[in-house]
Amino acid sequence: MSPQEPTAAGIIDMHAHLGNHGGGYMHAGDPSEQVRYMDRSGVSCAIAVGHYGLFTGPEGIAMDLAVARGFPGRFMLYYPVVAPMLAQYPGLRALEENPEFAGLKFLCEYYGVPFSDPRHEPFWEYADDRGLPVLVHTWKTRNSGFREAEKILGRYRNLTFIAGHSFMGETDLAAKMGGAYGNLYYELTAVLNWKGAFEPLQREGVLDRVLFGVDAPWFSYEYYLGALDSTGVSEREKGMILRGNALKVLAKAGITVGEAGFGRA
């Protein structure tokens, strides 16, 4: 199998990044290396945003598009909403013009700007109108904690709110409130580092809304797959987490996943 051929019916990674990072070693910082690593780990495709785009906005977005086009079917992209740089953005036109974008990414805590900041409203509204997935860095903090997220979840019911890291420090609360917000999904980066963080998701019966991601290439697919096995989930539940739940989220946004990887309905 060549590096550009996805594994049929493989894992869908819903939280990945692209490129190297000045603050740490990336074991698969080059896109070709990342695709080879995906192949070895049974990951057919990933939705990603480049490190550069998360801090530079438009410059990095162009780099991400080049990667997605260079590896068709293997990557789709989150459009990074970088609050300090929105004045330099081409607006939402880039999302309309580039089918490589699957949804949006908010990293609010890093910018010191809450989810509910008025500058973000056009992006939330755009995603909600189209039922798009929105990956949001969540943690028990002022700008990215569950109470701040409720301001979005209570207002925008059609988008898919993907809680990256599943509100670490507040996962218990977020899992209990899953029933109130049917469009709230939980992503596993950092959650599987210790079993206790995963248990609220099992206990509250929200495994049908748990998505697989490891912040690749920051963390290891192999480690997280082994950690998922250690939780005692059934084969059916594991299949939902690794692929089935992602298919539902993507279908809502008009995105298909077949033997050739990502496509458009």
C-alpha positions in Angstrom: 0.0 0.0 0.0 1.4 3.4 -1.0 1.5 6.3 1.6 -1.5 7.9 -0.2 -3.8 4.9 -0.2 -6.1 4.9 2.9 -7.0 1.7 4.7 -10.6 0.7 3.8 -13.0 1.1 6.8 -10.2 2.4 9.0 -10.1 4.7 12.0 -11.2 8.3 11.5 -9.0 10.8 13.5 -11.1 13.8 14.4 -8.3 15.8 16.1 -5.0 16.1 14.2 -2.5 18.7 13.4 -0.1 19.3 10.6 3.6 20.3 10.5 6.3 20.7 13.0 6.1 22.9 16.2 8.8 25.1 17.5 8.0 24.2 21.1 8.5 20.4 20.8 9.6 17.4 18.9 7.1 16.0 16.4 7.7 12.3 15.5 5.7 12.8 12.3 6.0 16.5 11.5 6.3 16.1 7.8 2.9 15.2 6.0 4.4 12.2 4.2 5.7 10.8 7.5 2.3 11.5 9.1 0.5 9.6 6.4 2.9 6.7 6.8 2.2 6.7 10.5 -1.5 6.7 9.9 -1.2 3.7 7.6 0.8 1.8 10.2 -1.9 2.5 12.8 -4.9 1.7 10.7 -6.0 5.4 10.4 -7.7 5.9 7.1 -8.1 9.7 7.3 -7.9 12.7 9.6 -9.4 16.1 10.1 -6.5 18.5 10.9 -5.3 22.0 11.3 -1.7 23.1 11.0 0.2 24.5 14.0 1.2 27.5 11.9 -2.4 28.3 11.1 -3.4 28.2 14.7 -1.2 31.2 15.4 -0.9 33.0 12.1 -4.3 32.6 10.5 -4.4 33.1 6.8 -0.7 32.2 6.1 -1.1 28.9 7.8 -4.4 28.2 6.2 -2.7 28.3 2.8 -0.2 25.7 4.0 -2.9 23.4 5.2 -4.7 23.5 1.9 -1.5 22.5 0.1 -1.3 19.4 2.4 -4.9 18.4 1.9 -4.6 18.7 -1.8 -1.3 16.8 -1.9 -2.9 13.8 -0.1 -6.4 13.7 -1.5 -8.8 11.8 0.7 -6.5 11.5 3.6 -6.9 14.9 5.2 -9.7 17.4 5.5 -9.3 20.6 7.4 -10.6 22.6 10.3 -10.6 26.3 9.6 -8.7 28.0 12.5 -10.6 30.9 14.1 -7.7 33.0 15.5 -9.4 35.8 17.4 -6.4 38.2 17.5 -6.0 38.1 13.7 -9.6 38.1 12.4 -9.1 41.6 10.9 -6.7 40.0 8.4 -9.1 37.1 7.5 -10.8 36.8 4.1 -14.0 36.3 6.0 -15.9 33.1 5.5 -15.1 33.1 1.8 -12.3 30.6 2.2 -14.8 28.0 3.6 -17.1 28.5 0.6 -14.3 28.3 -2.0 -12.3 25.3 -0.6 -14.1 22.0 -0.2 -11.2 20.7 1.8 -12.6 22.5 4.9 -14.8 20.2 7.0 -15.5 22.7 9.8 -14.0 25.1 12.3 -11.4 25.0 15.1 -11.4 27.3 18.2 -8.4 27.5 20.5 -9.8 30.2 22.7 -7.8 29.6 25.9 -4.6 30.2 24.0 -5.8 33.6 22.8 -7.4 34.6 26.1 -10.7 35.0 24.3 -13.9 33.2 25.4 -16.1 31.1 23.1 -18.9 33.6 23.4 -16.8 36.7 22.3 -18.9 38.7 19.8 -16.1 38.4 17.2 -16.9 34.7 16.9 -20.6 35.0 16.2 -20.3 34.9 12.4 -18.3 31.7 12.6 -20.7 30.0 15.0 -23.7 31.1 12.8 -22.0 29.8 9.7 -21.3 26.4 11.2 -24.8 26.2 12.7 -26.5 27.0 9.4 -24.7 24.1 7.7 -24.5 21.5 10.5 -20.7 21.6 10.5 -18.3 20.0 13.1 -16.6 22.6 15.3 -13.5 21.3 17.2 -13.1 23.4 20.3 -10.2 23.1 22.8 -11.9 22.6 26.1 -10.5 22.4 29.7 -11.6 23.5 33.1 -10.6 27.2 32.6 -12.3 30.5 32.3 -12.4 30.8 28.5 -12.8 27.2 27.6 -14.7 25.5 30.5 -18.1 23.9 30.4 -20.1 26.9 31.6 -18.7 29.1 28.8 -19.5 26.3 26.3 -23.1 26.2 27.5 -23.5 29.7 26.1 -22.8 28.3 22.7 -24.6 24.9 23.1 -27.7 26.6 24.3 -27.8 28.9 21.3 -26.5 26.9 18.4 -28.2 23.5 18.2 -27.5 22.4 14.7 -23.7 22.5 14.5 -21.7 19.6 16.1 -19.7 20.9 19.1 -16.7 18.6 19.5 -15.2 19.1 22.9 -11.5 18.5 22.3 -10.1 16.9 25.5 -13.7 16.5 26.8 -13.5 19.3 29.3 -10.6 17.9 31.3 -11.3 18.7 35.0 -15.0 18.9 34.3 -15.6 15.7 32.3 -18.0 14.5 35.0 -20.2 17.6 34.6 -20.0 17.7 30.9 -20.9 14.0 30.6 -23.9 14.5 32.9 -25.1 17.4 30.7 -24.8 15.4 27.5 -28.5 14.6 27.5 -29.4 18.3 27.5 -27.2 19.0 24.4 -27.6 16.4 21.7 -25.0 18.1 19.5 -22.3 17.9 22.1 -19.6 15.3 21.3 -16.6 14.3 23.3 -13.0 13.9 21.9 -10.4 11.6 23.6 -7.1 13.5 23.5 -5.7 13.5 27.1 -8.8 11.7 28.4 -7.2 8.3 27.9 -4.1 9.2 29.7 -5.8 7.8 32.8 -8.8 5.6 33.1 -10.7 7.7 35.6 -11.1 10.5 33.1 -12.9 8.2 30.7 -15.3 6.6 33.2 -17.8 9.5 33.3 -18.4 9.0 29.6 -19.1 5.3 30.1 -21.3 5.9 33.2 -23.5 8.6 31.6 -24.1 6.5 28.5 -22.7 9.0 25.9 -20.3 6.7 24.1 -22.4 7.1 21.0 -21.0 10.7 20.9 -17.3 10.0 21.7 -14.8 10.6 18.9 -11.3 9.4 18.5 -8.4 11.8 18.3 -4.9 12.0 19.8 -3.7 15.5 18.8 -1.5 13.7 16.2 1.4 14.0 15.8 1.7 15.0 19.4 0.6 11.7 20.9 0.7 8.1 19.8 -2.1 6.2 18.1 -0.7 2.9 19.5 -0.9 4.1 23.0 -4.4 5.5 22.7 -5.7 2.4 21.0 -4.3 0.3 23.8 -5.7 2.6 26.4 -9.1 2.4 24.8 -9.0 -1.4 25.0 -8.1 -1.1 28.7 -11.4 0.7 29.5 -13.4 -2.5 28.8 -15.5 -1.0 26.0 -17.3 -3.6 23.9 -16.3 -4.2 20.3 -19.4 -2.4 19.2 -18.6 0.6 21.3 -15.1 0.6 20.1 -16.3 0.6 16.5 -18.5 3.6 17.2 -15.7 5.6 18.8 -13.1 4.8 16.2 -15.3 5.3 13.2 -19.1 5.1 13.5 -19.7 8.2 15.5 -17.4 10.3 13.2 -19.4 9.0 10.1 -22.6 10.5 11.7 -21.0 13.8 12.3 -19.5 14.0 8.9 -22.6 12.9 7.1 -24.5 15.8 8.7 -22.0 18.1 7.1 -22.3 16.5 3.7 -19.0 14.6 4.0 -18.6 11.0 3.1 -15.8 8.5 4.0 -15.3 5.6 1.7 -12.4 3.4 0.4 -10.9 6.5 -1.2 -11.1 8.5 2.0 -13.0 11.8 2.4 -15.4 12.9 -0.2 -18.5 15.1 -0.6 -22.0 13.9 -0.7 
